[in-house]
């Protein structure tokens, strides 16, 4: 048994719909540029800007219904509603034809983004880490297990203060869930406990302190959170 110099932090977890058990989070992978309309609103063409991958820290998850602190070091924090895939198994070089066997369930999540920092990083050819992988950047609704079916189509939407901002269908993703899992497993050994944010449709926009955010994916628990003042203020 290891003797740590101080007690390790507890494993981050996500609620599971209809269960008292929780889903332990290993890693959070994210897909960018996975809806053609969003690629275009960001000033690129889908054929020339294929989906890309980035990560968030596991402890960036925020429970449904929470007050999310407005991110520090930004004046332009944006919402991005996404279908999130929770893995119950993993491996390397997984074939798309068997990828769904590794899925534990699905949830709705919000990939909060420091848009000003992302834009500056993109212009300089730098990584997106500070724009995407910050504290409390992954609000997440409860995970619905796959015993209730896989998610390959259905409405995805987001409202801010009851005003609809994002709306599309999951079947509009450029890479579907099996393809995402297969592609990610070329670069990483996927494991049970991994979450995959699968990309957002068009309609992204700025949030401010006091905003009420509500979004979801058809058939999954609706995600709700508010934007609170920055931590420590």
N, C-alpha and C positions, 0 to 999 in steps of 0.2 A: 504493500500500500504506500502511495506517495505521501510524503510529509510536505505540505505546501507552507510557504512562509506566511501566508495569510489565507483565510477561508475563501475558496473560489466562489464566484457569483453563481446563483442558481441558474439552471437551464431555462432559457426563455420558452414559453409555451403559448399555444393558441387554443381557444375553446373548440370543442367538437359538438356539433348540433346533436341534441338528444342524449348526451352522455356527460357523466361527471368527470370522465378522464380528459386529459389534455394532450395536445399534439406537441411533442418536444421539438424545438426548432434547431436544426443543425446548421444550415446555411440558407441565405436568401439570394437566389439568382433572379435577374430581371432581363427582359427582352425589350430593346428599344426599336423603334421604326418597324412595328409589326402590323400596322393598319395603313393602307395606302393613303387614306384621307389625312391622317395625322402626319405622315411623311411630307405630304404636299403643304400642309399648313406650317411646317417647319422649314419650308423653302427648298425642298429637294424632290427628286422624282423616285418613286419606288424601285424602278429598274436599275437606278444608279446608286441607291442607298439601301442595300439589303439589311435585314434585321441584325442588330448587334447585341452583345451580352455585357452586362455589368453586374455588380453585386452591392448588397447592403449588409450591414452587420446583423447578426441573428437577433440581437437585443433591440433592434429598431422597431420591432412589432409593438403595436398599441392595441389594446382591447377595444372591441366594439362599444360605442357609447361614451368613450373617454373624451376628456378635454385635451387636445393636442397643443403643446406649446408652439407658438409661432417660431419657426427656425431662426437661429441667430445668424448674423453675418449675411443677411439677404434683405432686399427690399422688394422682392418679387417671387414669393413662394407660390407654386402652382399645384393644382390638383391633377391627378391622372387616374381615372377609374380603370381597374383591370380585373380580369379573371386570374385567380391564383390557383396553382396546382400544388397539392401537398403530396409528397412522395412517401410511400410506405415501403419501398424497396429501391434498389439502385444497381450500380455497376458501371463498367466502362464499355464504350462502343455498343450501346444498346440499339438494336434494330427498331426502326419505326413500327414495323409490323407487330412487335410484341411490347412496345413501350407502355401502352395503357395498363398492362399487368402490374406495373410498378406504382400506379397512382393509388393513393389512399383516399383522396377526396378533393373537393373544390371549395373555394371561397371567393368573396369579393374583397378586393383590397384597393387602397389608394397609394400610389407611388408618388409621395410628396417630393417636389423638386425645387431646388433653388435655381430658378430659370436664369437669373442674371449671371450666376456663376457658371452654369452650363454653357450659356452663349459665349462667355469669355473664354472658357476652356476649349470650346469647339473652334473658335477663331484662331487660337494659338496652337491647335493640334495637341492639346493636353488631355489627360484623363478626366473623367467626370466624377471622381470620388467625392469631392466636397459638395458637388451639386446634388448627388443622389444618396450617398451612404452616410447620412447624419442621424443623430439621435431622434427617435420618435418619427421616423420618416416612412413607416409602413403600417398605418392603421389597417386592421383586418377584422372582418366579420368571422363568425364561427364557421368551421370547416364542415361541409356536408359530405359524409362518406359515400364512396362509389356504389354502395349497395343500392342507392337510389338512382343510379345511372350516371354515365359519363356526360360531360358537357361539350358538345361540338357545335351547337347553335343556340340562339336565344338572345333576347334583348340585353344590352349592356348600357347603363345610363348613369348620369350623375346630376344632382341639383345642388345649387348653393342658395340658401335662403329661399327655398321653394321655387327657384327659377332653373329650368332645365338648361344645362350647358353642354352635356355630352350625351349622345345617343347613337347606337349602332347595333350590330349583331355580331356575335362571336364568330359566325361563319365568314366574316370579312377579314379575319386574321391572315396575313401572308404566309406565316408558318403555323400550322395547326399544332395541337398539343403533342401528338406522337412525334412530329418532326422536330419540335423544340427539344423534347427529351433526348431524341437521338442525336441531335446536333450538340447539345450541351455535354453529352456523355463522351464526345470526342475530345473535349478539352479538360473535363473534370471527372473524377470518380463520384458519381451521384450516390447518395445514401438516404436511407429512411430518415425522415426529419427535414429533408430539404423542401423549401418553398420556391416556386417559380412564378414570378409576376410576368404575365404573358404579353404585355403591351397595352397601349391605350388608343382609343379612337380619337378623331378630331374633336375640338371643342375645349381643349385645355385652357385654363385661365387662372388669373391671380386670386389669391385668398387674402383676407385681412382678419385681424383680431375681432372676434365676435361672430364670425360667419358660422352658419349651421350647414354642414355638409351631409348629404344623403346620397347614396349610390348603391347600385347593385347589378347583379346578373340574374336573369330569369331562372327561377327555381332554387336560388340560394338565399341565405339570410341577407337582409338589407344591412348595409354598413352605414352607421351614423356616427358622426363626431363633430365637435365644435373646435374652433380655433381660439386658444387661450393666449394671454400675453406671453412673451418669451420667458423661458425658465429664469427664475431669480429676479423677475421684475413684477 
